Amino acid sequence: MKMLRRAIAAITLTGIAAAILRIRGKGGVPPERGGWRELTRPPS
């Protein structure tokens, strides 16, 4: 019985940690370099 309680507690804690990471996400600042840029024609 004690082992079953520990297993349930471990699964619950894992679920809580996963939910926190999912809600919180990575966030951060979007990159300032790279991505799309306007194309210019080379002089003919």
C-alpha positions as CSV (number, residue, x, y, z in Angstrom):
1,M,0.0,0.0,0.0
2,K,2.9,2.4,0.9
3,M,4.4,1.7,-2.6
4,L,1.1,2.5,-4.3
5,R,0.9,5.9,-2.4
6,R,4.4,6.8,-3.4
7,A,3.7,5.9,-7.0
8,I,0.6,8.1,-7.1
9,A,2.5,10.9,-5.4
10,A,5.3,10.7,-7.9
11,I,2.8,10.7,-10.9
12,T,1.0,13.7,-9.4
13,L,4.1,15.7,-8.8
14,T,5.3,14.9,-12.4
15,G,1.9,16.1,-13.7
16,I,2.1,19.3,-11.7
17,A,5.6,20.1,-12.9
18,A,4.6,19.4,-16.5
19,A,1.6,21.7,-16.2
20,I,3.7,24.5,-14.7
21,L,6.3,24.2,-17.5
22,R,3.5,24.1,-20.2
23,I,1.7,27.2,-18.8
24,R,4.9,29.2,-18.2
25,G,6.5,28.3,-21.5
26,K,9.8,29.4,-22.6
27,G,8.9,33.0,-23.2
28,G,11.9,35.1,-23.9
29,V,12.6,37.9,-26.4
30,P,12.1,37.3,-30.1
31,P,15.4,37.4,-32.1
32,E,16.4,40.8,-33.3
33,R,18.6,39.5,-36.2
34,G,17.8,37.2,-39.0
35,G,14.3,36.5,-40.4
36,W,12.8,38.3,-43.4
37,R,14.4,41.3,-45.0
38,E,13.5,43.4,-48.0
39,L,15.2,42.4,-51.3
40,T,16.8,45.1,-53.4
41,R,17.6,44.9,-57.1
42,P,21.3,44.9,-58.0
43,P,22.2,47.9,-60.2
44,S,22.1,46.9,-63.9
